[in-house]
Amino acid sequence: MSLLDRRSLLLALPLVAAACGFTPVYAPGGTGSELHGKIEVQDPEEIKGASGADAYFLVQNLEQRLGRGSSPAYTLDLTLSTREEGQAITADSEITRYSVVGTASFSLTRLSDGKVASSGTVRNFSGYSATGSTIETLAGERDAHERLMVVLADQITAQILATADLSAAAE
């Protein structure tokens, strides 16, 4: 393919995307613009299956991405579970590395009619080393949990923005 053909393709790409009904998420009228600041995220204490710190960090990250719902049109209900798995084991059967595995289910519900606009489940993991001192290991474990909540919040946000059905909100 010649350089000229590549340039033509790149210049035509926005036109092709517009023709298929593609709307950027944060463009005027896009899902991101319509939802920003209109979602009330569930209180950390009410999240099913979550420890206090994990629930707090997940809600904090979701509110950073979706905006804090001052006059909410939607509620975001969550279920969160985490578990730790040993990953690296020495010949003496000592675990030197752990993975923190997290699963979060979410449901975005429209307050006006109680219908679910988006729902799903996301999974991911983060890891930490257990070879340092007790303080280093505890700090690594906490950091791994915080990083996992960032990743889960990113995945939840991406799924909501990509799949939310806002059709009734416009009516």
C-alpha positions in Angstrom: 0.0 0.0 0.0 1.5 3.3 -1.0 1.9 6.2 1.4 -0.7 8.2 -0.4 -3.3 5.4 0.1 -2.5 5.3 3.8 -3.1 9.0 4.2 -6.3 8.8 2.3 -7.5 6.0 4.6 -6.6 7.9 7.7 -8.3 11.0 6.4 -11.4 9.0 5.5 -11.6 7.1 8.8 -13.6 9.8 10.7 -16.1 10.0 7.9 -16.5 6.2 7.9 -16.9 6.2 11.7 -19.5 9.0 11.6 -21.5 7.1 8.8 -21.8 4.0 11.0 -23.4 6.0 13.9 -20.3 6.2 16.0 -20.3 8.9 18.6 -17.3 9.6 20.8 -18.1 8.9 24.4 -17.3 12.4 25.7 -18.7 14.3 22.7 -21.8 16.4 23.2 -24.7 13.9 23.4 -22.3 11.0 24.0 -22.8 8.5 26.9 -19.9 10.0 28.9 -21.3 13.5 28.7 -24.8 12.4 29.5 -23.8 10.4 32.6 -21.1 12.5 34.1 -22.2 13.7 37.5 -25.6 11.9 37.3 -24.7 8.6 38.9 -25.0 8.0 42.7 -22.5 5.3 43.5 -23.5 3.0 46.4 -22.0 3.8 49.8 -18.9 1.7 50.6 -20.5 0.3 53.7 -23.4 -1.1 51.7 -21.4 -2.9 49.0 -22.0 -6.6 49.4 -19.0 -8.9 50.0 -16.4 -6.1 50.3 -13.9 -5.3 53.0 -14.0 -1.7 54.2 -10.8 -0.4 52.5 -11.5 -2.2 49.1 -15.0 -0.8 49.0 -13.9 2.7 49.9 -11.2 2.7 47.2 -13.5 1.3 44.5 -16.2 4.0 45.2 -13.5 6.7 45.3 -12.2 5.7 41.9 -15.7 5.4 40.4 -16.7 8.8 41.6 -13.5 10.3 40.1 -14.3 8.8 36.7 -18.1 9.2 36.6 -18.4 12.4 38.7 -20.2 12.6 42.0 -23.9 12.5 41.6 -25.2 15.8 43.1 -28.6 15.4 41.4 -28.5 11.7 40.4 -30.6 10.2 37.6 -29.0 6.8 38.1 -27.8 4.6 41.0 -24.8 2.3 40.7 -25.1 -0.9 42.9 -22.0 -3.0 43.4 -21.0 -6.4 44.7 -17.3 -6.9 45.3 -15.2 -9.9 46.3 -11.4 -10.2 46.6 -9.2 -13.1 47.5 -5.5 -13.7 47.7 -3.7 -16.5 46.0 -0.1 -17.6 46.5 1.8 -17.4 43.2 5.5 -18.1 43.9 6.4 -20.9 46.3 9.9 -21.8 47.4 11.3 -25.3 47.8 10.6 -24.9 51.5 6.9 -24.3 50.8 7.0 -20.6 51.6 4.9 -18.2 49.5 7.0 -15.3 48.2 4.4 -13.6 45.9 0.7 -13.2 46.1 -2.0 -12.2 43.6 -5.0 -10.3 44.8 -7.9 -11.4 42.6 -11.0 -9.2 42.5 -14.5 -9.6 41.0 -17.0 -6.7 40.9 -20.5 -6.9 39.6 -22.4 -3.7 38.9 -25.9 -2.6 38.0 -26.7 0.9 36.8 -30.4 1.6 37.4 -32.4 4.6 36.1 -34.2 6.3 39.0 -37.1 7.5 36.8 -38.4 4.1 35.9 -36.3 1.6 37.8 -34.9 0.0 34.6 -31.3 -1.3 34.4 -29.4 0.8 31.9 -26.2 -1.3 32.2 -24.9 -4.2 34.2 -22.0 -6.6 34.1 -19.2 -8.3 35.9 -15.5 -7.4 35.7 -12.5 -9.4 37.0 -8.8 -8.6 37.3 -5.8 -9.1 39.6 -2.8 -7.3 41.1 0.2 -8.7 42.9 2.7 -8.1 45.6 5.9 -9.6 47.0 6.1 -11.2 50.4 9.9 -11.4 50.6 10.6 -8.1 52.5 10.1 -7.2 56.1 6.6 -7.4 57.6 6.0 -3.7 57.1 7.1 -3.9 53.4 4.8 -6.9 52.8 1.9 -5.2 54.5 2.5 -2.0 52.5 2.8 -4.1 49.3 -0.5 -5.9 50.1 -2.3 -2.6 50.7 -0.9 -1.1 47.5 -2.0 -4.2 45.5 -5.5 -3.8 46.8 -5.6 -0.1 45.9 -4.2 -0.8 42.4 -6.8 -3.6 41.9 -9.6 -1.2 42.8 -8.3 1.3 40.2 -8.3 -1.3 37.5 -11.8 -2.6 38.5 -13.2 1.0 38.5 -11.6 1.6 35.0 -13.3 -1.6 33.7 -16.7 -0.8 35.2 -16.5 2.8 33.8 -15.6 1.5 30.4 -18.4 -1.0 30.3 -21.0 1.5 31.5 -19.9 4.1 28.9 -19.9 1.5 26.2 -23.1 -0.3 27.0 -25.5 2.1 28.9 -28.9 2.4 27.3 -29.9 6.0 27.8 -32.8 5.9 25.3 -35.5 6.4 28.0 -33.6 9.3 29.6 -33.9 11.3 26.4 -37.7 10.8 26.2 
